[in-house]
Amino acid sequence: MPQVRRVGYLLVALFVAAIVFSKVWSPPAPVPFVGIASAQVPLTVGHFVSSGDYKMDPSVMQALSTADVISRNYSNGASKLDFVLIGGTDRGALHDPRSCLVGAGWSLENDHTEALPGTNVDVRSCHAVGAPGMPSFDILYLYVVNGHVINQPTQIRLSMLVSALLGRRNTPVYFLRFMAQDATQDTVDPASHALLQSFSAAMWNTVSRRLAAG
C-alpha cells in the first residue's frame, strides 16, 4: 500500500508540474513564412538556360495547394533538365516523388543517397523506370527543413512533428528535385548523370543561402 501511495503522489506531482510548465513556458510567436520567389531563382545556371516557369499538372497543384511552386525546364542545347522547387510550412507542402512516380506506373531502382559534387550535402538519387512505351528518368532530390538538409521523407516528417510539438508551426520546408530523361529506357548514362549532378550542384550553390535563411 505505501508503494501505491508513492506512485499516486508521483503522478499527481507530474501532473501539477505539467500544468505549471504550460503556464510558465510559452513558445515564441512563429515568424511568418516567406518563400523564395521565382525571380530569386536564376534562369541561367552554368551552360543551362530556362525560358521561365511552366504550369504543373492541376492535380499536382491541388495536392500542393498551400505551397509555393517553381517548376522549370533548363537546356544547354543538347540536353534538357527539369527542376522543381516547392516551399511551404506544413504537410501540404511536402512532396514525395517516390509515391507519385510509383502511383503513376513507374518502378524505382537504385534508390540511394550520394554526395552532390562541390557541395557539403548528400542528395537522394533514384532511377524511375517506365513501363513499355513510357520514358525513364534519372532523379536527384533533397529537402531543407528549417535550414537543415534532409534526404529522406521519413526524417522530414519527424522534424515537422517535433517543430509542431515545440510550437514552431511555421517551420520553413523546401523540396528540390532535379530530373533528366534517360536516352534509353533501362539504364542511366554515366555522362548524363554527371551532367545532372553538376547542374544540381550549381543550382544548390546559388539558392542554398536563401533557403537556409527560411
N, C-alpha and C positions, 0 to 999 in steps of 0.2 A: 504493500500500500504506500509506504513512503516513496518508493521508486515512482509510482504512478503520479503522486503529488508533484514530485520534482519535474517530471515530464510535462505535466499540466502547467506548472509555473513557467517553465521554459517556453512553451508555446505562447502563453499569454505575454511574456516579455518580448518575444519576437514580434508578435502582432502589434504591441504598443510601439516598439521600435520602428516598425514599418510605417505606422501612422505618423510618427514624429518625423521620420525621414522624408515622407511625402510632403509634409507641411513645410519643412525647412528647406529642402532641396528643390529647386525649380530649374529646369534646363534653360539655357539662354534661348531667346527667340530666334527661330531659324532665319538665316539670311535668304532672301528671295532668290530663286534660281534664275540666272540669266545665261542662256545657252550661247554657243558660238554661232555667229551669224554667217550666212553664206558668203558674204563679202570678205570675211576673215579667212576663208579657205582659198588658197591660190588656184588660179586657173592654169597656171604653168608650173609643173613640178619636174625639174630636170629637163629631159627632152620630150616630156609628155605634155600635151595641151588639151584642155577641155573647152567645149563651146558653151558650157553652163549646165545648170541643173536640169534633170529630166523628172517627170512625174512618175512615181512608183504606182504599182497596181492599186486601185481603190480599196481592195480587200486588205492589203498590207497597211495602207494609210489608216484604215478604220481600226485595225488592231493596234496601231501606234498613235491613237488619237490625241494622247496627252504629250506627245514627244515632238521635238524639233528634228526634222529630217533633211539632210543634204545628200543628194544622190546624183552622181555624175559618171560620164564616160570620159576617159583620157586616152589619147592616141599619140604615138610617135611616128605615124605614117605606116609603119609595118605591123605594129601590134596595138591592140586595144585592151584597156583595163577598165574595170568597173570599181567605183569607190562609193561607199555609203558611210555616213556619219550620223548617228542618232543620239540625241541628247534629251535628258529629262530627269525626273526625280523619283519616279515610282515604278511599279511593275509594268505600268502601261508603256514605259519607255524601253523595257527590256526586249531584246530580240535575240532568240537563239536560232542561228541559221541551220543548225542540225535538224531541229523539229520541222522547220519549213521545208527543207530540202527532202527529207525522208517522206513527209506528208505529200509532197508533190511528185514523188516517184523516183527520186534519186537514192542511191545507196552510197554510204560514206565509207571510204577506205583510208588507211594510213593516217588515222586521226591521232595527232601528237602535238607537242609543243616544240618550238625551235627558236633559236636566237635570231633577232632581227639585226642584220649586219650594220655596223656603225652606230648601234644604239646600246642601251643597257637594259633592254626589255626582251621578254620572250612572248611570242605570239602563238595562237592556236593555228594549226595547219591541218587541212584535210583535203581529200580528193573526192569530189562528188561525181559519181559515175552514173550516167543516164541510161535508161532503158534503150533498146534499139530504136534509132531514129531521133533520140534526144541528145543534146550536147552534154559534154562533161566539163567540169570546172575545177581549177586549182584555186583554193581559197585560203586566205590568211585572215585572222580576226583577233581582236582583243577588246577588253573592257577597261574603262577608267572609272573608279568609284572613289569619290572624294579625294581625287588626286593620286590614287594608287592604282597601278596596273594590275589587272586580274585577267587570267587567260582561261578560266573555267567558269561556266554558268552557275555551278553549284556554289562557288565561292562568292559570286556577286549576290546571290540571294541571301546567303548568310550575312554578308556585310550590310545589306539593306535591312535585314531583320534586326541586327544589333543597333543600327542607327535609329530605327523606329522605336526600339525599347528605350534608348537613351534620349529620345525626344528630338533627334535630328531628322525630321521628316522631309526636309528639303535637301537631302544629300544629293549632290550632282552626280549623275551617272551618264557615261558616254559609251557607245558601242561603235567600233570602227571595223569595217570589213573591206578587204581588198580581193578582187577576183579576176581570173583570166580564163577564157575558154580554151580547152585543150585543142591542139591541132588534130589529134587522134582521140578516139573515144576512151581507150582503156589505159593510157599511160600519160604521165606528166613529163613533158620535155624538160630536162635539167636546165637548159639555157633559158627557157621560158619562165621556169620557176625562179631562177636567179634574177631575171628582169623584174618579176613581180615583187620579190624581196627588196630589190634596190628601190623601186618606186615606193613601196610601203615604208621603207626606212626614211626616204626623203620627205614623204608626207608627214610621217610621225615627227621628225625633227622640226618641221615647220609649224605644226599645230599643238604639239605636246605641252608647251609652256602655257598656252591659252587654256587647254583642258585641265591642267593641274591647278590653275587659278580658280576653277569652278565656273 
